[in-house]
């Protein structure tokens, strides 16, 4: 396949963005959307390469719905595709900017190699399966999960948890039907304290996945333990949930829905240059060569130092001979 120039790559992405205006529905019967999706895949493969991070990200947006037809139905899949569509369109301007500032001869992949650290917060005993699903989705997206299951709820551990939140790039809350362990001093749950610390005090990029009542009822019915809804602390839970719902949230009705929500939400942060993330040392581009004129000056100074050392050594030898 013939290599594209910088201008050709940019034009292909702009064309893909223009063609999106014709799409009004995202179900299986919409031939316009199906054609656009095929064209988007070809465009990403031509512009970035079949094995590129950008191409893999495209696949995560539109191919993370396997099995969801059975578990959630075609309407849920259409909603997921709509989110993927919106996310992809939001990415295109920053991808164009990356291409515009990249030299045509640069053989490195366009796009960041950063792995973002995602702090996962939730109540503990009732959401083990959901947190595991979150860990799997974050790893699938190519990022690093940091789970609160490493810590027990408590005042002493809160400072450690805050440090982990500080060191993470993105904050994720999974909210089920329980409020969680209470901090006696504030009267708030540790889950709420974590959330408010990350979102209010630190201004961390983040989102919440809120489990539907239907999903929590299914869990309650399957276990017969009735441990997934609050038996106490209902009022503070309701207030906390209302506060969470006023910010960025994605509802989930199944485990697959949790995974899909994470993949789609994480796509917003892939090209965010303000997030530090983690980068392998062998993926860091070598520093640019020092300017030739500066290098000549350095070499000249090195030569002078060498000559000066030789002179000092010679004078030292003469002094020794005079003493003898």
C-alpha positions as CSV (number, residue, x, y, z in Angstrom):
1,X,0.0,0.0,0.0
2,X,1.3,3.4,-1.0
3,X,2.4,5.6,2.0
4,X,0.2,8.6,2.6
5,X,1.5,12.1,3.0
6,X,0.7,14.2,6.0
7,X,-1.8,16.2,4.0
8,X,-3.5,13.1,2.7
9,X,-3.9,11.6,6.2
10,X,-5.4,14.9,7.5
11,X,-7.9,15.0,4.6
12,X,-9.0,11.4,5.2
13,X,-9.8,12.2,8.8
14,X,-11.6,15.4,7.9
15,X,-13.7,13.6,5.3
16,X,-14.6,10.9,7.9
17,X,-15.8,13.7,10.3
18,X,-17.8,15.4,7.5
19,X,-19.6,12.2,6.6
20,X,-20.7,11.7,10.2
21,X,-23.3,14.4,9.8
22,X,-25.5,12.1,7.8
23,X,-25.9,9.6,10.6
24,X,-29.0,9.8,12.7
25,X,-29.5,6.3,14.1
26,X,-27.1,3.5,15.2
27,X,-29.1,0.3,15.0
28,X,-28.3,-2.8,12.9
29,X,-30.7,-1.7,10.2
30,X,-29.1,1.6,9.6
31,X,-27.1,1.1,6.4
32,X,-25.6,4.6,6.5
33,X,-24.1,3.9,9.9
34,X,-22.8,0.5,8.9
35,X,-21.2,2.0,5.8
36,X,-19.6,4.8,7.9
37,X,-18.3,2.3,10.4
38,X,-16.6,0.2,7.6
39,X,-15.1,3.4,6.1
40,X,-13.9,4.5,9.6
41,X,-12.1,1.3,10.0
42,X,-10.4,1.5,6.6
43,X,-9.5,5.1,7.3
44,X,-7.8,4.4,10.6
45,X,-6.0,1.4,9.1
46,X,-4.7,3.6,6.2
47,X,-3.7,6.6,8.3
48,X,-2.2,4.9,11.4
49,X,-1.5,1.3,10.4
50,X,-3.2,-2.0,11.1
51,X,-1.3,-2.7,14.4
52,X,-1.2,0.9,15.6
53,X,-2.5,2.0,19.0
54,X,-5.1,4.2,17.3
55,X,-6.4,1.2,15.3
56,X,-6.6,-0.9,18.5
57,X,-8.5,1.9,20.2
58,X,-11.0,2.1,17.3
59,X,-11.7,-1.6,17.7
60,X,-12.2,-1.2,21.5
61,X,-14.8,1.4,20.8
62,X,-16.8,-0.6,18.3
63,X,-16.0,-4.3,19.0
64,X,-16.5,-4.4,22.7
65,X,-20.1,-5.4,22.4
66,X,-19.8,-9.1,21.7
67,X,-22.4,-11.0,23.7
68,X,-24.3,-7.8,24.7
69,X,-27.1,-8.5,22.2
70,X,-28.0,-11.5,24.4
71,X,-27.5,-9.9,27.7
72,X,-28.9,-6.4,27.1
73,X,-30.6,-6.4,23.7
74,X,-30.1,-4.4,20.4
75,X,-31.2,-1.0,22.0
76,X,-28.3,-1.2,24.5
77,X,-25.8,-2.1,21.8
78,X,-27.1,0.8,19.7
79,X,-26.5,3.1,22.7
80,X,-23.0,1.8,23.1
81,X,-22.3,2.4,19.4
82,X,-23.7,5.9,19.8
83,X,-21.2,6.6,22.6
84,X,-18.4,5.1,20.6
85,X,-19.3,7.2,17.6
86,X,-19.4,10.4,19.7
87,X,-16.1,9.5,21.3
88,X,-14.4,8.9,18.0
89,X,-15.5,12.2,16.6
90,X,-14.2,14.0,19.6
91,X,-10.8,12.4,19.1
92,X,-10.4,13.3,15.5
93,X,-9.3,17.0,16.0
94,X,-6.5,16.0,18.4
95,X,-5.4,13.2,16.0
96,X,-5.2,15.7,13.2
97,X,-3.1,18.0,15.4
98,X,-0.8,15.1,16.2
99,X,-0.3,14.4,12.5
100,X,0.2,18.1,11.7
101,X,3.1,18.5,14.1
102,X,4.7,15.1,13.2
103,X,7.5,15.0,10.7
104,X,6.7,12.8,7.6
105,X,9.9,10.9,8.1
106,X,9.2,10.0,11.7
107,X,8.7,6.2,11.9
108,X,7.4,6.2,15.4
109,X,3.7,5.6,15.9
110,X,1.5,8.7,16.2
111,X,-0.2,9.0,19.5
112,X,0.8,8.6,23.1
113,X,2.3,5.4,24.5
114,X,1.2,6.4,28.0
115,X,-0.5,4.0,30.2
116,X,-2.9,5.9,32.6
117,X,-3.3,4.8,36.2
118,X,-7.0,4.4,37.1
119,X,-8.0,4.4,40.8
120,X,-11.1,2.2,41.3
121,X,-13.3,3.1,44.3
122,X,-16.4,1.3,45.5
123,X,-17.8,-0.5,48.5
124,X,-16.0,-3.8,49.2
125,X,-18.0,-7.0,49.9
126,X,-21.0,-6.3,47.7
127,X,-19.1,-5.3,44.5
128,X,-16.2,-7.8,44.2
129,X,-17.4,-9.1,40.8
130,X,-18.0,-5.6,39.4
131,X,-14.5,-4.4,40.5
132,X,-12.9,-7.4,38.8
133,X,-14.8,-6.5,35.6
134,X,-13.4,-3.0,35.9
135,X,-9.9,-4.2,36.4
136,X,-10.2,-6.4,33.2
137,X,-11.7,-3.5,31.2
138,X,-8.9,-1.1,32.2
139,X,-6.2,-3.7,31.3
140,X,-8.0,-4.3,28.0
141,X,-7.9,-0.6,27.3
142,X,-4.1,-0.7,27.9
143,X,-4.0,1.1,31.2
144,X,-3.2,0.4,34.8
145,X,-5.8,-0.3,37.5
146,X,-5.2,0.7,41.1
147,X,-7.7,-1.0,43.3
148,X,-8.9,0.0,46.8
149,X,-9.2,-3.7,47.7
150,X,-5.6,-3.3,48.8
151,X,-6.8,-1.3,51.8
152,X,-9.3,-1.8,54.6
153,X,-11.6,1.1,55.3
154,X,-10.3,3.2,58.2
155,X,-8.9,6.6,59.1
156,X,-5.2,5.5,59.1
157,X,-5.6,3.9,55.7
158,X,-7.3,7.0,54.3
159,X,-4.0,9.0,54.0
160,X,-2.5,6.1,52.0
161,X,-5.6,6.0,49.8
162,X,-5.3,9.7,49.2
163,X,-1.7,9.3,48.1
164,X,-2.8,6.6,45.6
165,X,-5.5,8.9,44.3
166,X,-2.9,11.7,43.9
167,X,-0.6,9.4,42.0
168,X,-3.4,8.2,39.7
169,X,-4.5,9.9,36.4
170,X,-8.2,9.0,36.4
171,X,-10.7,8.3,39.2
172,X,-13.4,5.7,38.8
173,X,-16.3,5.1,41.2
174,X,-18.6,2.1,41.0
175,X,-21.7,2.8,42.9
176,X,-24.0,0.0,43.9
177,X,-26.8,-0.1,46.5
178,X,-24.7,0.2,49.7
179,X,-23.2,3.3,51.4
180,X,-20.2,1.6,53.0
181,X,-18.2,1.9,56.2
182,X,-18.7,5.2,58.0
183,X,-16.0,7.6,59.2
184,X,-17.0,8.5,62.8
185,X,-15.5,12.0,62.6
186,X,-17.3,13.2,59.5
187,X,-20.3,10.8,59.4
188,X,-19.7,10.1,55.8
189,X,-18.7,6.8,54.2
190,X,-15.1,6.2,53.2
191,X,-16.3,5.7,49.6
192,X,-17.9,9.2,49.6
193,X,-14.8,10.7,51.2
194,X,-12.6,9.2,48.5
195,X,-15.0,10.5,45.8
196,X,-15.2,14.0,47.2
197,X,-11.4,14.1,47.7
198,X,-10.7,13.1,44.1
199,X,-13.4,15.2,42.4
200,X,-13.7,18.3,44.6
201,X,-10.3,18.7,46.3
202,X,-7.9,17.4,43.6
203,X,-10.0,18.0,40.5
204,X,-9.2,14.6,39.1
205,X,-10.6,13.6,35.7
206,X,-13.1,10.9,36.6
207,X,-16.4,9.2,36.1
208,X,-18.9,7.0,38.0
209,X,-20.6,3.9,36.9
210,X,-23.9,3.6,38.7
211,X,-25.5,0.2,38.8
212,X,-29.2,0.0,38.1
213,X,-31.7,-1.1,40.8
214,X,-32.6,-4.0,38.5
215,X,-29.0,-5.2,38.5
216,X,-28.7,-4.9,42.2
217,X,-32.0,-6.8,42.7
218,X,-30.8,-9.6,40.5
219,X,-27.6,-9.9,42.7
220,X,-29.8,-9.9,45.8
221,X,-32.1,-12.6,44.4
222,X,-29.2,-14.9,43.3
223,X,-27.4,-14.9,46.6
224,X,-30.4,-14.9,49.0
225,X,-28.3,-12.9,51.4
226,X,-29.9,-9.6,50.8
227,X,-26.6,-7.8,51.3
228,X,-26.6,-5.5,48.3
229,X,-29.1,-2.9,49.4
230,X,-28.7,-0.6,52.4
231,X,-30.3,-1.8,55.6
232,X,-29.2,1.4,57.3
233,X,-27.6,4.7,56.3
234,X,-30.3,5.1,53.6
235,X,-30.5,8.9,53.9
236,X,-26.8,9.6,53.5
237,X,-26.6,7.1,50.7
238,X,-29.5,8.8,48.8
239,X,-27.7,12.2,49.3
240,X,-24.4,10.8,48.0
241,X,-26.1,9.1,45.0
242,X,-27.8,12.4,44.1
243,X,-24.5,14.2,44.2
244,X,-22.8,11.5,42.1
245,X,-25.6,11.6,39.6
246,X,-25.1,15.4,39.2
247,X,-21.6,14.7,37.7
248,X,-20.3,12.5,34.9
249,X,-21.9,9.1,35.2
250,X,-22.7,6.0,33.1
251,X,-25.5,3.6,34.1
252,X,-24.9,-0.1,33.9
253,X,-27.3,-3.0,34.0
254,X,-24.8,-5.9,33.6
255,X,-21.2,-6.9,34.0
256,X,-20.7,-6.4,30.2
257,X,-22.2,-3.0,30.5
258,X,-19.6,-2.0,33.1
259,X,-16.8,-3.1,30.8
260,X,-18.2,-1.3,27.9
261,X,-18.7,1.9,29.9
262,X,-15.1,1.9,31.1
263,X,-13.7,1.3,27.6
264,X,-15.8,4.2,26.2
265,X,-15.1,6.6,29.1
266,X,-11.4,5.9,29.0
267,X,-11.3,6.8,25.3
268,X,-11.8,10.5,26.4
269,X,-8.4,10.5,28.1
270,X,-6.2,8.8,25.6
271,X,-5.0,12.0,23.9
272,X,-5.1,14.3,27.0
273,X,-1.6,15.8,27.2
274,X,-2.2,17.0,30.8
275,X,-2.3,13.5,32.1
276,X,1.1,12.2,33.1
277,X,0.6,8.4,32.9
278,X,3.4,5.8,32.7
279,X,5.7,5.3,29.8
280,X,8.2,2.5,29.2
281,X,11.7,3.7,29.1
282,X,12.4,2.0,25.8
283,X,9.4,3.9,24.3
284,X,10.9,7.4,25.0
285,X,12.2,9.1,22.0
286,X,16.0,9.8,22.1
287,X,16.8,13.5,22.8
288,X,17.6,15.6,19.8
289,X,21.2,15.9,18.9
290,X,23.0,18.9,20.4
291,X,23.5,21.8,18.0
292,X,26.7,21.4,16.0
293,X,28.2,24.7,17.0
294,X,27.6,23.9,20.7
295,X,29.1,20.5,20.3
296,X,32.3,22.0,18.7
297,X,32.6,24.4,21.7
298,X,32.3,21.4,24.1
299,X,34.9,19.5,22.1
300,X,37.2,22.5,22.2
301,X,36.9,22.9,25.9
302,X,37.6,19.2,26.4
303,X,40.8,19.6,24.4
304,X,41.9,22.6,26.5
305,X,41.2,20.7,29.7
306,X,43.3,17.8,28.3
307,X,46.2,20.0,27.4
308,X,46.1,21.8,30.8
309,X,46.2,18.4,32.6
310,X,49.2,17.3,30.6
311,X,51.0,20.6,31.4
312,X,50.2,20.3,35.1
313,X,51.5,16.7,35.1
314,X,54.7,17.7,33.3
315,X,55.3,20.5,35.8
316,X,54.7,18.1,38.7
317,X,57.4,15.8,37.3
318,X,59.9,18.6,37.1
319,X,59.3,19.6,40.7
320,X,60.0,16.0,41.7
321,X,63.3,16.0,39.8
322,X,64.4,19.2,41.5
323,X,63.7,17.8,45.0
324,X,65.9,14.8,44.2
